[in-house]
Amino acid sequence: MMDAISLFTQDLISVVLLALIVLLTFICVMGLISTSGGWMQSAGAFYKQKFTKTANNQLADMFVFADASSLFLINVLAIILIPAFVHYLFQLWVITWSVLGVVLLIPGVVWAILRKKRLAKFEEQLPDAFVMLSSSLQSGASLNMALETVTAQSPVPLSQEFGLLVKRMRLGVTLEDALVELEQRLPLQSFIMASSAIRISREVGGNLVETINSMAKTLRRKKTMEGKIDSLTAQGRAQGVFMAMLPVILAVLLSFLEPEAMRKLYTTKEGLVVLFIMVSMQILGYVFIRKVTSIDT
């Protein structure tokens, strides 16, 4: 009888201890989920705030007024769907994480490309704007009226930037300060050189019309020279892009044709070392080719 009671007591104690262990494990897991969920929620909110703020600033800088929340939704879908699709195709975490890193860098690259195109278009329109400005000054218009004429008759983005310049002058900002502010918005050597020439001419009392005419001719010659250089180096740039993309295309094709042989390149230590060396050499080769074909004018 005493042995039965002792066995029952031991079983009861074991059940109670097991129940306590399960309860404590459940509490720890729920606390971990709650903590990680809060951390993930705060991280997501921080990323959304940073993305929308950057997008709004970049779009406003390019005079594009769009809803940044829709862009954030597209970005989130791309971050989720593209790595998931790549993982479904290759079943390799190395490729999945690499694609995820590339997808995270895409928004910054897109902003940089759009800004570069906008600046190039502005620089292309600048000589015609100075010719128009000189013609307006020769016809007897004041500098403010000539700038308003250029703003009204020029296409975007020059009309937008010069319109901002005119609005700043209407608010009481001097021409010199407004030009300096515009130089900060448009860090182009051509515009900085032209703006400095105009400010110096106004300070020393030179002939502003001749200064603007000479600047327009200089900018036209500079644009012509840059066009010749671009045409002569186009083949080298195309070869650089082709040589950089060729190993990537071959790797993707071989991954479909010979998956077992290519899997060793992504799953073994030796293969990852070789892959890292190849990617580093490809990046360095592309950078060197771009450096050779990029001539500073």
ZAKEMAR-925850 format. One record per residue (C-alpha): residue in three letters; x, y, z; residue number from 1. Coordinates in Angstrom, 3 decimals. Example, Ala and Ser with C-alpha at 12.3 -4.5 7.8 and 13.67 -1.06 7.14 Angstrom:
<dokol: ala X: 12.300 Y: -4.500 Z: 7.800 lodren: 1>
<dokol: ser X: 13.670 Y: -1.060 Z: 7.140 lodren: 2>
This chain:
<dokol: met X: 0.000 Y: 0.000 Z: 0.000 lodren: 1>
<dokol: met X: 2.797 Y: 2.397 Z: 0.887 lodren: 2>
<dokol: asp X: 4.616 Y: 1.543 Z: -2.361 lodren: 3>
<dokol: ala X: 1.499 Y: 2.363 Z: -4.399 lodren: 4>
<dokol: ile X: 1.103 Y: 5.696 Z: -2.632 lodren: 5>
<dokol: ser X: 4.777 Y: 6.484 Z: -3.213 lodren: 6>
<dokol: leu X: 4.521 Y: 5.624 Z: -6.891 lodren: 7>
<dokol: phe X: 1.366 Y: 7.733 Z: -7.225 lodren: 8>
<dokol: thr X: 3.088 Y: 10.654 Z: -5.503 lodren: 9>
<dokol: gln X: 6.103 Y: 10.387 Z: -7.799 lodren: 10>
<dokol: asp X: 3.870 Y: 10.235 Z: -10.887 lodren: 11>
<dokol: leu X: 1.907 Y: 13.255 Z: -9.659 lodren: 12>
<dokol: ile X: 5.104 Y: 15.206 Z: -9.048 lodren: 13>
<dokol: ser X: 6.386 Y: 14.243 Z: -12.532 lodren: 14>
<dokol: val X: 3.130 Y: 15.372 Z: -14.153 lodren: 15>
<dokol: val X: 3.210 Y: 18.677 Z: -12.257 lodren: 16>
<dokol: leu X: 6.835 Y: 19.291 Z: -13.217 lodren: 17>
<dokol: leu X: 6.085 Y: 18.416 Z: -16.833 lodren: 18>
<dokol: ala X: 3.108 Y: 20.777 Z: -16.795 lodren: 19>
<dokol: leu X: 5.274 Y: 23.557 Z: -15.335 lodren: 20>
<dokol: ile X: 7.954 Y: 22.963 Z: -17.963 lodren: 21>
<dokol: val X: 5.379 Y: 23.073 Z: -20.754 lodren: 22>
<dokol: leu X: 3.840 Y: 26.223 Z: -19.278 lodren: 23>
<dokol: leu X: 7.207 Y: 27.962 Z: -18.958 lodren: 24>
<dokol: thr X: 8.176 Y: 26.923 Z: -22.485 lodren: 25>
<dokol: phe X: 4.901 Y: 28.270 Z: -23.817 lodren: 26>
<dokol: ile X: 5.397 Y: 31.570 Z: -21.969 lodren: 27>
<dokol: cys X: 8.967 Y: 31.913 Z: -23.317 lodren: 28>
<dokol: val X: 7.899 Y: 31.135 Z: -26.879 lodren: 29>
<dokol: met X: 5.000 Y: 33.590 Z: -26.737 lodren: 30>
<dokol: gly X: 7.278 Y: 36.252 Z: -25.267 lodren: 31>
<dokol: leu X: 9.840 Y: 35.639 Z: -28.000 lodren: 32>
<dokol: ile X: 7.160 Y: 35.843 Z: -30.689 lodren: 33>
<dokol: ser X: 5.759 Y: 39.010 Z: -29.147 lodren: 34>
<dokol: thr X: 9.208 Y: 40.596 Z: -28.884 lodren: 35>
<dokol: ser X: 10.230 Y: 39.604 Z: -32.399 lodren: 36>
<dokol: gly X: 6.863 Y: 40.700 Z: -33.739 lodren: 37>
<dokol: gly X: 7.244 Y: 44.110 Z: -32.143 lodren: 38>
<dokol: trp X: 10.784 Y: 44.382 Z: -33.429 lodren: 39>
<dokol: met X: 9.718 Y: 43.402 Z: -36.929 lodren: 40>
<dokol: gln X: 6.818 Y: 45.828 Z: -36.801 lodren: 41>
<dokol: ser X: 9.066 Y: 48.697 Z: -35.675 lodren: 42>
<dokol: ala X: 11.679 Y: 47.788 Z: -38.300 lodren: 43>
<dokol: gly X: 9.009 Y: 47.694 Z: -40.999 lodren: 44>
<dokol: ala X: 7.633 Y: 51.058 Z: -39.886 lodren: 45>
<dokol: phe X: 11.139 Y: 52.555 Z: -39.890 lodren: 46>
<dokol: tyr X: 11.867 Y: 51.198 Z: -43.382 lodren: 47>
<dokol: lys X: 8.527 Y: 52.477 Z: -44.697 lodren: 48>
<dokol: gln X: 9.129 Y: 55.933 Z: -43.197 lodren: 49>
<dokol: lys X: 12.650 Y: 56.123 Z: -44.609 lodren: 50>
<dokol: phe X: 11.570 Y: 54.869 Z: -48.043 lodren: 51>
<dokol: thr X: 8.597 Y: 57.233 Z: -48.352 lodren: 52>
<dokol: lys X: 10.646 Y: 60.186 Z: -47.112 lodren: 53>
<dokol: thr X: 13.431 Y: 59.500 Z: -49.598 lodren: 54>
<dokol: ala X: 10.946 Y: 58.907 Z: -52.407 lodren: 55>
<dokol: asn X: 9.056 Y: 62.123 Z: -51.666 lodren: 56>
<dokol: asn X: 12.290 Y: 64.139 Z: -51.568 lodren: 57>
<dokol: gln X: 13.594 Y: 62.610 Z: -54.788 lodren: 58>
<dokol: leu X: 10.289 Y: 63.011 Z: -56.623 lodren: 59>
<dokol: ala X: 9.840 Y: 66.593 Z: -55.417 lodren: 60>
<dokol: asp X: 13.403 Y: 67.376 Z: -56.473 lodren: 61>
<dokol: met X: 12.486 Y: 66.212 Z: -59.994 lodren: 62>
<dokol: phe X: 9.128 Y: 68.051 Z: -59.895 lodren: 63>
<dokol: val X: 7.218 Y: 64.754 Z: -59.921 lodren: 64>
<dokol: phe X: 4.313 Y: 64.769 Z: -57.499 lodren: 65>
<dokol: ala X: 3.179 Y: 61.175 Z: -56.957 lodren: 66>
<dokol: asp X: 2.040 Y: 59.030 Z: -54.061 lodren: 67>
<dokol: ala X: 5.074 Y: 57.431 Z: -52.436 lodren: 68>
<dokol: ser X: 2.927 Y: 54.832 Z: -50.630 lodren: 69>
<dokol: ser X: 2.149 Y: 53.076 Z: -53.920 lodren: 70>
<dokol: leu X: 5.865 Y: 52.995 Z: -54.720 lodren: 71>
<dokol: phe X: 6.513 Y: 51.500 Z: -51.286 lodren: 72>
<dokol: leu X: 3.912 Y: 48.805 Z: -51.956 lodren: 73>
<dokol: ile X: 5.568 Y: 47.955 Z: -55.284 lodren: 74>
<dokol: asn X: 8.955 Y: 47.837 Z: -53.558 lodren: 75>
<dokol: val X: 7.669 Y: 45.485 Z: -50.832 lodren: 76>
<dokol: leu X: 6.082 Y: 43.188 Z: -53.416 lodren: 77>
<dokol: ala X: 9.353 Y: 43.105 Z: -55.353 lodren: 78>
<dokol: ile X: 11.317 Y: 42.311 Z: -52.174 lodren: 79>
<dokol: ile X: 8.994 Y: 39.391 Z: -51.409 lodren: 80>
<dokol: leu X: 8.125 Y: 37.972 Z: -54.828 lodren: 81>
<dokol: ile X: 11.424 Y: 38.185 Z: -56.729 lodren: 82>
<dokol: pro X: 13.598 Y: 36.351 Z: -54.129 lodren: 83>
<dokol: ala X: 10.786 Y: 33.796 Z: -53.609 lodren: 84>
<dokol: phe X: 10.618 Y: 33.114 Z: -57.347 lodren: 85>
<dokol: val X: 14.414 Y: 32.820 Z: -57.580 lodren: 86>
<dokol: his X: 14.457 Y: 30.422 Z: -54.611 lodren: 87>
<dokol: tyr X: 11.730 Y: 28.352 Z: -56.280 lodren: 88>
<dokol: leu X: 13.852 Y: 28.080 Z: -59.428 lodren: 89>
<dokol: phe X: 17.262 Y: 27.335 Z: -57.905 lodren: 90>
<dokol: gln X: 16.516 Y: 26.103 Z: -54.337 lodren: 91>
<dokol: leu X: 19.744 Y: 27.734 Z: -53.162 lodren: 92>
<dokol: trp X: 19.854 Y: 30.214 Z: -50.300 lodren: 93>
<dokol: val X: 23.083 Y: 31.809 Z: -51.551 lodren: 94>
<dokol: ile X: 21.398 Y: 32.937 Z: -54.773 lodren: 95>
<dokol: thr X: 18.225 Y: 33.936 Z: -52.929 lodren: 96>
<dokol: trp X: 20.061 Y: 36.202 Z: -50.473 lodren: 97>
<dokol: ser X: 22.166 Y: 37.666 Z: -53.284 lodren: 98>
<dokol: val X: 19.052 Y: 38.510 Z: -55.308 lodren: 99>
<dokol: leu X: 17.448 Y: 40.011 Z: -52.196 lodren: 100>
<dokol: gly X: 20.450 Y: 42.301 Z: -51.732 lodren: 101>
<dokol: val X: 20.251 Y: 43.381 Z: -55.363 lodren: 102>
<dokol: val X: 16.506 Y: 44.072 Z: -55.058 lodren: 103>
<dokol: leu X: 17.116 Y: 46.227 Z: -51.975 lodren: 104>
<dokol: leu X: 19.603 Y: 48.331 Z: -53.961 lodren: 105>
<dokol: ile X: 17.287 Y: 48.824 Z: -56.955 lodren: 106>
<dokol: pro X: 15.389 Y: 51.924 Z: -55.623 lodren: 107>
<dokol: gly X: 18.605 Y: 53.870 Z: -55.032 lodren: 108>
<dokol: val X: 19.917 Y: 52.913 Z: -58.466 lodren: 109>
<dokol: val X: 16.636 Y: 53.994 Z: -60.087 lodren: 110>
<dokol: trp X: 16.712 Y: 57.383 Z: -58.345 lodren: 111>
<dokol: ala X: 20.332 Y: 57.905 Z: -59.415 lodren: 112>
<dokol: ile X: 19.576 Y: 57.020 Z: -63.055 lodren: 113>
<dokol: leu X: 16.534 Y: 59.310 Z: -63.208 lodren: 114>
<dokol: arg X: 18.462 Y: 62.207 Z: -61.661 lodren: 115>
<dokol: lys X: 21.396 Y: 61.670 Z: -64.030 lodren: 116>
<dokol: lys X: 19.072 Y: 61.724 Z: -67.048 lodren: 117>
<dokol: arg X: 17.385 Y: 64.881 Z: -65.793 lodren: 118>
<dokol: leu X: 20.710 Y: 66.653 Z: -65.298 lodren: 119>
<dokol: ala X: 21.899 Y: 65.556 Z: -68.740 lodren: 120>
<dokol: lys X: 18.716 Y: 66.894 Z: -70.333 lodren: 121>
<dokol: phe X: 19.078 Y: 70.193 Z: -68.470 lodren: 122>
<dokol: glu X: 22.694 Y: 70.522 Z: -69.624 lodren: 123>
<dokol: glu X: 21.616 Y: 69.832 Z: -73.195 lodren: 124>
<dokol: gln X: 19.015 Y: 72.624 Z: -73.051 lodren: 125>
<dokol: leu X: 21.329 Y: 75.131 Z: -71.388 lodren: 126>
<dokol: pro X: 23.019 Y: 76.629 Z: -74.519 lodren: 127>
<dokol: asp X: 19.652 Y: 77.365 Z: -76.174 lodren: 128>
<dokol: ala X: 18.465 Y: 78.983 Z: -72.969 lodren: 129>
<dokol: phe X: 21.487 Y: 81.303 Z: -72.880 lodren: 130>
<dokol: val X: 20.953 Y: 82.246 Z: -76.538 lodren: 131>
<dokol: met X: 17.330 Y: 83.074 Z: -75.752 lodren: 132>
<dokol: leu X: 18.414 Y: 85.032 Z: -72.674 lodren: 133>
<dokol: ser X: 20.929 Y: 87.029 Z: -74.717 lodren: 134>
<dokol: ser X: 18.330 Y: 87.800 Z: -77.412 lodren: 135>
<dokol: ser X: 15.877 Y: 89.071 Z: -74.792 lodren: 136>
<dokol: leu X: 18.539 Y: 91.304 Z: -73.246 lodren: 137>
<dokol: gln X: 19.517 Y: 92.702 Z: -76.650 lodren: 138>
<dokol: ser X: 15.874 Y: 93.568 Z: -77.358 lodren: 139>
<dokol: gly X: 15.821 Y: 95.839 Z: -74.305 lodren: 140>
<dokol: ala X: 14.309 Y: 93.574 Z: -71.647 lodren: 141>
<dokol: ser X: 15.628 Y: 93.546 Z: -68.118 lodren: 142>
<dokol: leu X: 17.345 Y: 90.488 Z: -66.717 lodren: 143>
<dokol: asn X: 14.299 Y: 89.484 Z: -64.669 lodren: 144>
<dokol: met X: 12.024 Y: 89.790 Z: -67.702 lodren: 145>
<dokol: ala X: 14.514 Y: 87.855 Z: -69.832 lodren: 146>
<dokol: leu X: 14.603 Y: 85.038 Z: -67.269 lodren: 147>
<dokol: glu X: 10.798 Y: 84.923 Z: -67.222 lodren: 148>
<dokol: thr X: 10.773 Y: 84.710 Z: -71.029 lodren: 149>
<dokol: val X: 13.265 Y: 81.847 Z: -70.971 lodren: 150>
<dokol: thr X: 11.173 Y: 80.075 Z: -68.333 lodren: 151>
<dokol: ala X: 7.973 Y: 80.447 Z: -70.341 lodren: 152>
<dokol: gln X: 9.452 Y: 79.322 Z: -73.680 lodren: 153>
<dokol: ser X: 11.800 Y: 76.533 Z: -72.569 lodren: 154>
<dokol: pro X: 10.858 Y: 72.864 Z: -72.165 lodren: 155>
<dokol: val X: 11.231 Y: 70.882 Z: -68.980 lodren: 156>
<dokol: pro X: 13.379 Y: 70.434 Z: -66.943 lodren: 157>
<dokol: leu X: 15.009 Y: 73.796 Z: -67.714 lodren: 158>
<dokol: ser X: 11.721 Y: 75.686 Z: -67.426 lodren: 159>
<dokol: gln X: 11.114 Y: 74.137 Z: -63.991 lodren: 160>
<dokol: glu X: 14.554 Y: 74.995 Z: -62.641 lodren: 161>
<dokol: phe X: 14.574 Y: 78.512 Z: -64.060 lodren: 162>
<dokol: gly X: 11.006 Y: 78.959 Z: -62.847 lodren: 163>
<dokol: leu X: 12.235 Y: 78.168 Z: -59.353 lodren: 164>
<dokol: leu X: 14.981 Y: 80.746 Z: -59.861 lodren: 165>
<dokol: val X: 12.430 Y: 83.388 Z: -60.901 lodren: 166>
<dokol: lys X: 10.193 Y: 82.596 Z: -57.925 lodren: 167>
<dokol: arg X: 13.108 Y: 83.000 Z: -55.529 lodren: 168>
<dokol: met X: 13.907 Y: 86.383 Z: -57.042 lodren: 169>
<dokol: arg X: 10.271 Y: 87.459 Z: -56.701 lodren: 170>
<dokol: leu X: 10.476 Y: 86.656 Z: -52.995 lodren: 171>
<dokol: gly X: 13.320 Y: 89.144 Z: -52.628 lodren: 172>
<dokol: val X: 16.353 Y: 86.901 Z: -53.003 lodren: 173>
<dokol: thr X: 19.152 Y: 88.464 Z: -55.010 lodren: 174>
<dokol: leu X: 20.166 Y: 87.002 Z: -58.349 lodren: 175>
<dokol: glu X: 23.562 Y: 86.002 Z: -57.013 lodren: 176>
<dokol: asp X: 22.106 Y: 84.098 Z: -54.043 lodren: 177>
<dokol: ala X: 19.428 Y: 82.485 Z: -56.218 lodren: 178>
<dokol: leu X: 22.074 Y: 81.301 Z: -58.682 lodren: 179>
<dokol: val X: 24.159 Y: 79.838 Z: -55.852 lodren: 180>
<dokol: glu X: 21.102 Y: 77.954 Z: -54.591 lodren: 181>
<dokol: leu X: 20.446 Y: 76.660 Z: -58.102 lodren: 182>
<dokol: glu X: 24.081 Y: 75.559 Z: -58.379 lodren: 183>
<dokol: gln X: 23.562 Y: 73.430 Z: -55.261 lodren: 184>
<dokol: arg X: 20.488 Y: 71.850 Z: -56.828 lodren: 185>
<dokol: leu X: 22.216 Y: 71.297 Z: -60.164 lodren: 186>
<dokol: pro X: 25.853 Y: 70.274 Z: -59.547 lodren: 187>
<dokol: leu X: 26.830 Y: 70.558 Z: -63.219 lodren: 188>
<dokol: gln X: 30.182 Y: 72.012 Z: -64.235 lodren: 189>
<dokol: ser X: 28.615 Y: 73.697 Z: -67.261 lodren: 190>
<dokol: phe X: 25.970 Y: 75.508 Z: -65.226 lodren: 191>
<dokol: ile X: 28.375 Y: 76.391 Z: -62.413 lodren: 192>
<dokol: met X: 30.784 Y: 77.889 Z: -64.953 lodren: 193>
<dokol: ala X: 27.995 Y: 79.883 Z: -66.643 lodren: 194>
<dokol: ser X: 26.521 Y: 81.019 Z: -63.348 lodren: 195>
<dokol: ser X: 29.924 Y: 82.153 Z: -62.084 lodren: 196>
<dokol: ala X: 30.503 Y: 84.102 Z: -65.309 lodren: 197>
<dokol: ile X: 27.161 Y: 85.902 Z: -64.922 lodren: 198>
<dokol: arg X: 27.786 Y: 86.762 Z: -61.282 lodren: 199>
<dokol: ile X: 31.311 Y: 88.026 Z: -61.971 lodren: 200>
<dokol: ser X: 30.073 Y: 90.098 Z: -64.916 lodren: 201>
<dokol: arg X: 27.442 Y: 91.748 Z: -62.737 lodren: 202>
<dokol: glu X: 29.948 Y: 92.444 Z: -59.971 lodren: 203>
<dokol: val X: 32.648 Y: 94.010 Z: -62.148 lodren: 204>
<dokol: gly X: 30.204 Y: 95.748 Z: -64.486 lodren: 205>
<dokol: gly X: 31.077 Y: 93.963 Z: -67.739 lodren: 206>
<dokol: asn X: 28.948 Y: 93.493 Z: -70.822 lodren: 207>
<dokol: leu X: 26.423 Y: 90.898 Z: -69.716 lodren: 208>
<dokol: val X: 25.132 Y: 90.198 Z: -73.233 lodren: 209>
<dokol: glu X: 28.599 Y: 89.376 Z: -74.577 lodren: 210>
<dokol: thr X: 29.308 Y: 87.227 Z: -71.538 lodren: 211>
<dokol: ile X: 26.133 Y: 85.222 Z: -72.062 lodren: 212>
<dokol: asn X: 26.806 Y: 84.879 Z: -75.801 lodren: 213>
<dokol: ser X: 30.332 Y: 83.628 Z: -75.206 lodren: 214>
<dokol: met X: 29.080 Y: 81.192 Z: -72.584 lodren: 215>
<dokol: ala X: 26.467 Y: 79.840 Z: -75.019 lodren: 216>
<dokol: lys X: 29.151 Y: 79.277 Z: -77.678 lodren: 217>
<dokol: thr X: 31.475 Y: 77.642 Z: -75.144 lodren: 218>
<dokol: leu X: 28.739 Y: 75.306 Z: -73.941 lodren: 219>
<dokol: arg X: 27.872 Y: 74.348 Z: -77.524 lodren: 220>
<dokol: arg X: 31.505 Y: 73.513 Z: -78.299 lodren: 221>
<dokol: lys X: 31.767 Y: 71.554 Z: -75.069 lodren: 222>
<dokol: lys X: 28.609 Y: 69.595 Z: -75.905 lodren: 223>
<dokol: thr X: 29.901 Y: 68.829 Z: -79.406 lodren: 224>
<dokol: met X: 33.233 Y: 67.611 Z: -78.038 lodren: 225>
<dokol: glu X: 31.496 Y: 65.432 Z: -75.440 lodren: 226>
<dokol: gly X: 29.279 Y: 63.941 Z: -78.157 lodren: 227>
<dokol: lys X: 32.325 Y: 62.991 Z: -80.230 lodren: 228>
<dokol: ile X: 33.994 Y: 61.437 Z: -77.195 lodren: 229>
<dokol: asp X: 30.851 Y: 59.461 Z: -76.350 lodren: 230>
<dokol: ser X: 30.582 Y: 58.151 Z: -79.894 lodren: 231>
<dokol: leu X: 34.241 Y: 57.090 Z: -79.922 lodren: 232>
<dokol: thr X: 34.019 Y: 55.306 Z: -76.569 lodren: 233>
<dokol: ala X: 30.576 Y: 53.727 Z: -77.135 lodren: 234>
<dokol: gln X: 32.086 Y: 50.475 Z: -78.392 lodren: 235>
<dokol: gly X: 34.296 Y: 50.128 Z: -75.329 lodren: 236>
<dokol: arg X: 31.387 Y: 50.740 Z: -72.966 lodren: 237>
<dokol: ala X: 29.230 Y: 48.209 Z: -74.815 lodren: 238>
<dokol: gln X: 32.027 Y: 45.644 Z: -74.616 lodren: 239>
<dokol: gly X: 32.337 Y: 46.263 Z: -70.878 lodren: 240>
<dokol: val X: 28.623 Y: 45.646 Z: -70.322 lodren: 241>
<dokol: phe X: 28.666 Y: 42.551 Z: -72.536 lodren: 242>
<dokol: met X: 31.727 Y: 41.045 Z: -70.849 lodren: 243>
<dokol: ala X: 30.209 Y: 41.721 Z: -67.413 lodren: 244>
<dokol: met X: 26.850 Y: 40.128 Z: -68.244 lodren: 245>
<dokol: leu X: 28.171 Y: 37.148 Z: -70.225 lodren: 246>
<dokol: pro X: 29.297 Y: 35.061 Z: -67.187 lodren: 247>
<dokol: val X: 25.981 Y: 35.760 Z: -65.429 lodren: 248>
<dokol: ile X: 23.982 Y: 34.587 Z: -68.453 lodren: 249>
<dokol: leu X: 26.175 Y: 31.493 Z: -68.833 lodren: 250>
<dokol: ala X: 25.798 Y: 30.682 Z: -65.126 lodren: 251>
<dokol: val X: 22.000 Y: 30.887 Z: -65.362 lodren: 252>
<dokol: leu X: 21.909 Y: 28.707 Z: -68.493 lodren: 253>
<dokol: leu X: 24.262 Y: 26.109 Z: -67.036 lodren: 254>
<dokol: ser X: 22.205 Y: 26.046 Z: -63.822 lodren: 255>
<dokol: phe X: 19.229 Y: 24.896 Z: -65.894 lodren: 256>
<dokol: leu X: 21.190 Y: 22.568 Z: -68.179 lodren: 257>
<dokol: glu X: 23.539 Y: 21.019 Z: -65.611 lodren: 258>
<dokol: pro X: 21.987 Y: 21.658 Z: -62.184 lodren: 259>
<dokol: glu X: 23.922 Y: 18.952 Z: -60.344 lodren: 260>
<dokol: ala X: 27.299 Y: 20.162 Z: -61.597 lodren: 261>
<dokol: met X: 26.517 Y: 23.841 Z: -60.921 lodren: 262>
<dokol: arg X: 25.078 Y: 23.105 Z: -57.472 lodren: 263>
<dokol: lys X: 28.567 Y: 22.407 Z: -56.154 lodren: 264>
<dokol: leu X: 29.513 Y: 25.973 Z: -57.010 lodren: 265>
<dokol: tyr X: 26.813 Y: 27.288 Z: -54.642 lodren: 266>
<dokol: thr X: 26.722 Y: 24.697 Z: -51.857 lodren: 267>
<dokol: thr X: 30.354 Y: 23.776 Z: -51.113 lodren: 268>
<dokol: lys X: 32.981 Y: 25.933 Z: -49.418 lodren: 269>
<dokol: glu X: 35.363 Y: 25.614 Z: -52.343 lodren: 270>
<dokol: gly X: 32.613 Y: 26.557 Z: -54.788 lodren: 271>
<dokol: leu X: 31.619 Y: 29.634 Z: -52.757 lodren: 272>
<dokol: val X: 35.251 Y: 30.777 Z: -52.616 lodren: 273>
<dokol: val X: 35.579 Y: 30.382 Z: -56.381 lodren: 274>
<dokol: leu X: 32.238 Y: 32.168 Z: -56.886 lodren: 275>
<dokol: phe X: 33.340 Y: 35.063 Z: -54.667 lodren: 276>
<dokol: ile X: 36.623 Y: 35.393 Z: -56.586 lodren: 277>
<dokol: met X: 34.821 Y: 35.347 Z: -59.938 lodren: 278>
<dokol: val X: 32.270 Y: 37.973 Z: -58.890 lodren: 279>
<dokol: ser X: 35.004 Y: 40.213 Z: -57.460 lodren: 280>
<dokol: met X: 37.086 Y: 39.945 Z: -60.638 lodren: 281>
<dokol: gln X: 34.025 Y: 40.654 Z: -62.809 lodren: 282>
<dokol: ile X: 33.204 Y: 43.781 Z: -60.808 lodren: 283>
<dokol: leu X: 36.808 Y: 44.994 Z: -60.916 lodren: 284>
<dokol: gly X: 37.014 Y: 44.343 Z: -64.660 lodren: 285>
<dokol: tyr X: 33.818 Y: 46.283 Z: -65.312 lodren: 286>
<dokol: val X: 35.006 Y: 49.178 Z: -63.141 lodren: 287>
<dokol: phe X: 38.366 Y: 49.310 Z: -64.958 lodren: 288>
<dokol: ile X: 36.672 Y: 49.260 Z: -68.380 lodren: 289>
<dokol: arg X: 34.335 Y: 52.079 Z: -67.346 lodren: 290>
<dokol: lys X: 37.311 Y: 54.024 Z: -66.007 lodren: 291>
<dokol: val X: 39.205 Y: 53.648 Z: -69.285 lodren: 292>
<dokol: thr X: 36.219 Y: 54.624 Z: -71.438 lodren: 293>
<dokol: ser X: 35.160 Y: 57.538 Z: -69.199 lodren: 294>
<dokol: ile X: 37.122 Y: 60.568 Z: -70.338 lodren: 295>
<dokol: asp X: 36.905 Y: 63.652 Z: -68.144 lodren: 296>
<dokol: thr X: 35.966 Y: 66.607 Z: -70.289 lodren: 297>
